[in-house]
Amino acid sequence: MKHVLQQQHPIFIFENIDNPKNTVGLTLCLERLKSIANVQIDEKEERVIKRATGQRNKIVHQEYEINPDYYRSVFVELFEFVHYFHAKHLDAELHDRIDPLLWRTEAALLAQFNAEWVTYRGRKLPRDLPFDIVVAQRYTALRQPSGSGYRYLDRERYLGELGSWCPDCAVNEGEYHTGFCDIEQCPSCGGQLLMCLVSSDRCNIEYWIPTKGKGIS
């Protein structure tokens, strides 16, 4: 919010514009966004901002009860708001600002949004799909029964043959398809991997995360 206000004029982010020392709090920031910067803040946004202010004050003044489930729901709601606010008012995607080490956490939060569709890496996707994309990158191999044991096969990455991203599961070029994607090919028979995963009459194959000695030579 302060960044949006600062874009209107750098001096607006200070409480006292004649003595620019301390930056504005959420309440004053909201007032200036609406009255001075003429930024359109709808009622839903305003409610979430005020709720965030209340939660912040409770924590600062130690007036909160430790209830992990409740505060997780609050965090998810706030993250959904930040995700939406960032796209609406900064014309950019929040994902690009998040450390890659936290992409799995980001995707898990997206899956809990109230909205059924989310914007992820420039595309509108079902809210559960970003998590599937992140998790799929760990399953780099397939396992197939062979004699008394198994043989391990490398999965093929999406190579962009149908565009820069897979039209079925939305992974980017160079990434592994999500589970049960219609487009991925089976490395054992060359057919549709989906059928080889669900039918024992085909390759009877399954996804596998390689471990030393089991999928990693």
C-alpha positions as CSV (number, residue, x, y, z in Angstrom):
1,M,0.0,0.0,0.0
2,K,2.8,2.4,0.8
3,H,4.4,1.6,-2.5
4,V,1.2,2.5,-4.3
5,L,1.0,5.7,-2.3
6,Q,4.7,6.5,-3.0
7,Q,4.1,6.1,-6.7
8,Q,1.7,9.0,-6.5
9,H,4.3,11.2,-4.8
10,P,7.2,10.2,-2.5
11,I,6.3,12.7,0.2
12,F,2.8,11.1,0.7
13,I,4.3,8.1,2.6
14,F,5.3,10.3,5.6
15,E,2.9,11.1,8.4
16,N,4.1,14.8,8.5
17,I,4.9,15.9,5.0
18,D,6.5,19.1,6.4
19,N,8.8,17.0,8.6
20,P,9.3,13.7,6.7
21,K,10.5,11.3,9.4
22,N,8.0,8.6,10.2
23,T,6.0,6.8,7.5
24,V,2.3,6.5,7.6
25,G,0.4,3.7,9.3
26,L,-2.2,1.5,7.5
27,T,-5.1,3.7,8.5
28,L,-3.6,7.0,7.3
29,C,-2.2,5.3,4.3
30,L,-5.7,4.1,3.3
31,E,-7.1,7.6,3.8
32,R,-4.5,9.2,1.6
33,L,-4.9,6.5,-1.1
34,K,-8.6,7.3,-1.3
35,S,-8.6,11.1,-0.8
36,I,-5.4,12.4,-2.1
37,A,-4.1,9.8,-4.6
38,N,-7.7,9.0,-5.8
39,V,-6.8,5.3,-5.9
40,Q,-10.0,3.2,-6.1
41,I,-10.3,1.0,-3.0
42,D,-13.4,-1.1,-2.9
43,E,-15.3,-2.0,0.2
44,K,-13.9,-5.5,0.4
45,E,-10.4,-4.3,0.2
46,E,-11.1,-1.7,2.9
47,R,-12.5,-4.4,5.2
48,V,-9.5,-6.6,4.8
49,I,-7.1,-3.7,5.4
50,K,-8.9,-2.7,8.6
51,R,-8.9,-6.3,9.8
52,A,-5.2,-6.5,9.1
53,T,-4.7,-3.3,11.2
54,G,-6.7,-4.9,14.1
55,Q,-4.7,-8.1,14.0
56,R,-1.5,-6.2,13.9
57,N,-2.5,-4.1,16.9
58,K,-3.4,-7.2,18.9
59,I,-0.1,-8.8,18.3
60,V,1.9,-5.6,19.1
61,H,0.0,-5.1,22.3
62,Q,0.0,-8.9,23.2
63,E,-3.8,-9.1,23.2
64,Y,-4.1,-12.2,21.1
65,E,-4.7,-15.8,22.0
66,I,-2.6,-18.5,20.4
67,N,-4.9,-20.3,18.0
68,P,-2.9,-21.6,15.0
69,D,-5.9,-22.6,12.9
70,Y,-7.5,-19.2,13.3
71,Y,-4.4,-17.2,12.6
72,R,-3.6,-19.4,9.6
73,S,-7.1,-18.5,8.1
74,V,-6.3,-14.8,8.8
75,F,-3.0,-15.2,7.1
76,V,-4.5,-16.9,4.0
77,E,-7.1,-14.1,3.8
78,L,-4.4,-11.4,4.0
79,F,-2.2,-13.2,1.4
80,E,-5.1,-13.5,-1.0
81,F,-5.7,-9.7,-0.5
82,V,-2.1,-8.9,-1.1
83,H,-2.1,-11.1,-4.2
84,Y,-5.1,-9.3,-5.5
85,F,-4.0,-5.8,-4.5
86,H,-0.6,-6.3,-6.1
87,A,-2.1,-7.3,-9.4
88,K,-4.8,-4.6,-9.4
89,H,-2.8,-1.6,-8.2
90,L,0.8,-2.4,-9.3
91,D,-0.1,-4.2,-12.5
92,A,2.4,-6.9,-11.7
93,E,2.3,-10.4,-10.3
94,L,3.3,-11.1,-6.7
95,H,4.9,-14.4,-7.6
96,D,7.7,-12.6,-9.3
97,R,8.6,-11.0,-5.9
98,I,8.7,-14.3,-3.9
99,D,11.9,-16.2,-3.2
100,P,11.9,-19.5,-5.2
101,L,12.5,-21.4,-1.9
102,L,9.0,-20.2,-0.9
103,W,7.2,-21.1,-4.1
104,R,5.8,-24.3,-2.5
105,T,4.4,-22.3,0.5
106,E,3.0,-19.7,-1.9
107,A,1.3,-22.5,-4.0
108,A,-0.2,-24.1,-0.8
109,L,-1.7,-20.7,0.2
110,L,-3.1,-20.1,-3.3
111,A,-4.9,-23.5,-3.0
112,Q,-6.8,-22.1,0.0
113,F,-8.0,-18.9,-1.6
114,N,-11.8,-18.3,-1.7
115,A,-11.5,-17.5,-5.4
116,E,-11.7,-20.6,-7.6
117,W,-9.3,-19.1,-10.1
118,V,-5.9,-17.4,-9.4
119,T,-3.4,-15.6,-11.5
120,Y,-0.1,-17.5,-11.5
121,R,2.9,-16.8,-13.7
122,G,0.8,-14.7,-16.0
123,R,-2.0,-17.2,-16.5
124,K,-5.4,-17.7,-14.9
125,L,-5.4,-21.1,-13.4
126,P,-7.6,-23.2,-11.0
127,R,-6.4,-22.4,-7.5
128,D,-5.1,-26.0,-6.8
129,L,-3.0,-26.1,-10.0
130,P,0.0,-24.0,-8.8
131,F,0.6,-26.5,-6.0
132,D,0.5,-29.4,-8.4
133,I,3.0,-27.7,-10.6
134,V,5.5,-27.1,-7.8
135,V,5.1,-30.6,-6.4
136,A,5.5,-32.2,-9.9
137,Q,9.0,-30.9,-10.2
138,R,10.1,-33.4,-7.5
139,Y,8.8,-36.4,-9.3
140,T,11.5,-36.6,-11.9
141,A,11.3,-40.4,-12.5
142,L,8.9,-43.2,-13.0
143,R,9.0,-46.7,-11.4
144,Q,8.0,-49.9,-13.2
145,P,7.9,-53.5,-11.9
146,S,10.6,-55.6,-13.4
147,G,11.2,-59.2,-12.3
148,S,11.4,-59.2,-8.5
149,G,12.2,-55.5,-8.3
150,Y,11.8,-52.3,-10.3
151,R,13.4,-50.4,-13.1
152,Y,13.5,-46.6,-13.0
153,L,12.9,-44.4,-16.0
154,D,13.5,-40.6,-16.4
155,R,10.5,-38.5,-17.1
156,E,10.6,-36.2,-20.0
157,R,10.3,-32.5,-19.5
158,Y,7.8,-30.4,-21.5
159,L,9.9,-29.2,-24.4
160,G,7.5,-26.5,-25.7
161,E,6.2,-28.4,-28.7
162,L,2.7,-27.0,-28.2
163,G,3.8,-23.5,-27.1
164,S,5.7,-21.9,-24.2
165,W,3.5,-23.7,-21.7
166,C,1.6,-26.9,-21.6
167,P,-2.0,-26.4,-22.7
168,D,-3.2,-29.2,-20.4
169,C,-1.4,-28.7,-17.1
170,A,0.2,-25.2,-17.6
171,V,3.8,-26.0,-16.7
172,N,6.4,-23.9,-18.5
173,E,8.8,-25.1,-21.1
174,G,11.5,-27.1,-19.4
175,E,9.4,-28.2,-16.4
176,Y,7.9,-31.6,-15.6
177,H,4.2,-32.1,-16.3
178,T,1.8,-32.2,-13.4
179,G,0.4,-35.6,-12.4
180,F,-1.9,-37.3,-14.9
181,C,-1.4,-34.7,-17.6
182,D,-3.0,-35.8,-20.9
183,I,0.0,-34.7,-23.0
184,E,3.0,-36.4,-21.3
185,Q,4.4,-39.4,-23.0
186,C,5.4,-42.7,-21.4
187,P,9.2,-43.3,-21.6
188,S,8.6,-47.0,-21.7
189,C,6.2,-47.4,-24.6
190,G,5.9,-43.9,-26.1
191,G,2.2,-43.8,-25.6
192,Q,0.1,-41.6,-23.3
193,L,1.6,-41.7,-19.9
194,L,-1.8,-41.2,-18.3
195,M,-3.1,-44.6,-19.5
196,C,0.1,-46.3,-18.4
197,L,-0.4,-44.9,-14.9
198,V,-4.0,-46.0,-14.5
199,S,-4.0,-49.3,-16.3
200,S,-2.1,-52.4,-15.2
201,D,-2.7,-53.8,-18.7
202,R,-0.4,-51.1,-20.0
203,C,3.1,-50.3,-18.6
204,N,1.9,-50.5,-14.9
205,I,4.1,-47.5,-14.1
206,E,4.0,-44.9,-11.2
207,Y,5.6,-41.6,-10.4
208,W,8.8,-41.7,-8.3
209,I,11.0,-39.3,-6.5
210,P,14.5,-40.5,-7.1
211,T,16.6,-41.5,-4.1
212,K,20.1,-42.9,-4.0
213,G,20.1,-46.4,-5.5
214,K,16.5,-46.0,-6.6
215,G,16.3,-43.9,-9.6
216,I,19.7,-42.2,-9.2
217,S,22.7,-43.9,-10.5
